[in-house]
Amino acid sequence: MKILETDHWCVLLPPEWRAEHDDDVVRIADSDDIGEIELTTLCKDVGDVQPEELEAMARGESPEITDWQSATLGAFSGWVGDFRDDGAYIREWYLAASNVLLYVTYICDEEDAAMDASAVVELLDTLVLGDSLLVTDSQDT
């Protein structure tokens, strides 16, 4: 497995998946090009992302999802929901750890919705905070 690392998070990338970074979005696709995962990172300036903030964001930004479920993937927790639109299956996660919020989408053709489902969860379940966020500030006394 390869390690896909950003300034804010890391994930283990199985050999059959590839990643590319474009602007502030990381795109991950499998070798069969069945579906694509996109991860967008947001960081809160002060304090940690609170569960109620995350839930409000999920419901406000993704009104097409009516059934949100709690989710924990690796070091991140939050909400997951899915919907279908114009022949596409779309699953969205709003996840947070510390001050890092990840907006994650998985999209594929509707008929392929179950094909990569477990592989996507297994991949995302390896999410951890990046080293830059594990360092705590200390003051000399």
C-alpha positions in Angstrom: 0.0 0.0 0.0 1.0 3.6 -0.6 0.5 6.5 1.8 -1.4 9.4 0.4 -0.4 12.4 2.6 -1.6 16.0 2.7 -0.7 18.7 5.2 -3.8 17.8 7.2 -4.5 14.1 6.8 -3.1 10.8 5.5 -4.8 7.7 4.0 -3.5 4.3 2.9 -4.0 3.9 -0.9 -4.3 0.3 -2.2 -2.3 -0.5 -5.3 -5.4 -0.6 -7.5 -6.2 3.0 -6.7 -4.5 6.2 -7.9 -4.6 9.8 -6.7 -4.2 13.2 -8.1 -4.3 16.7 -6.5 -6.0 19.6 -8.2 -6.4 22.9 -6.5 -7.7 22.0 -3.0 -9.3 18.7 -4.0 -7.7 15.3 -3.9 -9.2 12.8 -6.4 -8.9 9.1 -5.9 -10.0 6.6 -8.6 -9.7 2.8 -8.9 -7.9 1.2 -11.9 -11.2 0.2 -13.5 -12.5 3.9 -13.4 -15.8 2.7 -11.9 -16.0 5.5 -9.4 -14.1 8.5 -8.0 -13.6 9.7 -4.5 -13.0 13.4 -3.9 -11.7 14.8 -0.7 -11.9 18.5 0.1 -10.2 19.8 3.3 -11.3 22.7 5.3 -9.7 23.9 8.6 -11.3 25.8 11.4 -9.2 28.7 12.5 -10.0 28.5 16.2 -11.0 25.4 18.1 -12.1 22.0 17.0 -15.0 21.3 14.6 -18.0 20.5 16.9 -20.5 17.7 16.0 -23.4 20.1 15.8 -21.5 22.4 13.4 -20.7 19.4 11.2 -24.3 18.2 11.2 -25.6 21.7 10.4 -23.2 22.0 7.5 -24.1 18.5 6.1 -27.8 19.3 6.2 -27.4 22.8 4.8 -24.9 22.0 2.0 -26.5 18.8 0.9 -30.3 19.1 1.1 -30.8 16.3 -1.5 -29.8 13.9 1.2 -32.7 13.2 3.6 -31.3 10.3 5.6 -28.1 11.1 7.3 -26.3 8.4 9.3 -23.5 8.8 11.8 -20.1 7.6 10.5 -16.6 7.0 11.8 -13.8 6.4 9.4 -10.3 6.1 10.8 -9.7 9.1 13.1 -12.6 11.1 11.6 -16.2 11.0 12.5 -19.4 12.8 11.3 -22.2 12.1 8.9 -22.8 10.1 5.7 -25.7 10.0 3.2 -26.4 9.2 -0.4 -28.7 10.0 -3.3 -29.2 9.3 -7.0 -29.2 12.0 -9.6 -29.5 11.6 -13.4 -28.1 8.1 -13.5 -25.4 8.7 -10.9 -25.0 7.4 -7.4 -23.5 9.9 -5.0 -22.4 9.3 -1.4 -21.2 12.2 0.7 -19.4 12.3 4.1 -18.9 15.3 6.3 -16.1 14.2 8.7 -14.1 16.0 11.3 -11.1 15.4 13.6 -9.7 18.2 15.7 -9.9 21.4 13.6 -10.0 19.5 10.2 -13.2 19.0 8.3 -13.3 16.7 5.3 -16.0 16.8 2.7 -15.8 13.5 0.9 -17.8 12.4 -2.1 -17.9 9.2 -4.0 -19.6 9.1 -7.4 -20.2 6.4 -9.9 -22.9 5.2 -12.3 -26.1 4.2 -10.6 -25.8 0.6 -11.7 -22.3 0.3 -10.2 -23.3 1.7 -6.8 -22.5 -1.5 -4.9 -19.4 -2.5 -6.8 -16.8 -0.4 -4.9 -18.8 0.3 -1.8 -16.8 -1.8 0.6 -13.5 -0.9 -1.0 -14.3 2.8 -0.6 -15.1 2.4 3.1 -12.0 0.3 3.7 -9.8 3.0 2.0 -11.5 5.9 4.0 -11.2 3.9 7.2 -7.5 4.4 7.1 -7.8 8.2 7.5 -5.6 9.8 10.2 -4.7 13.3 11.0 -1.5 14.6 9.4 1.6 15.1 11.5 1.4 18.9 11.3 -1.8 18.7 13.4 -0.5 16.2 16.0 2.1 18.7 17.3 0.8 20.7 20.2 2.0 24.2 21.1 4.0 24.6 24.2 5.4 27.7 26.0 8.7 28.0 27.7 8.3 28.8 31.4 
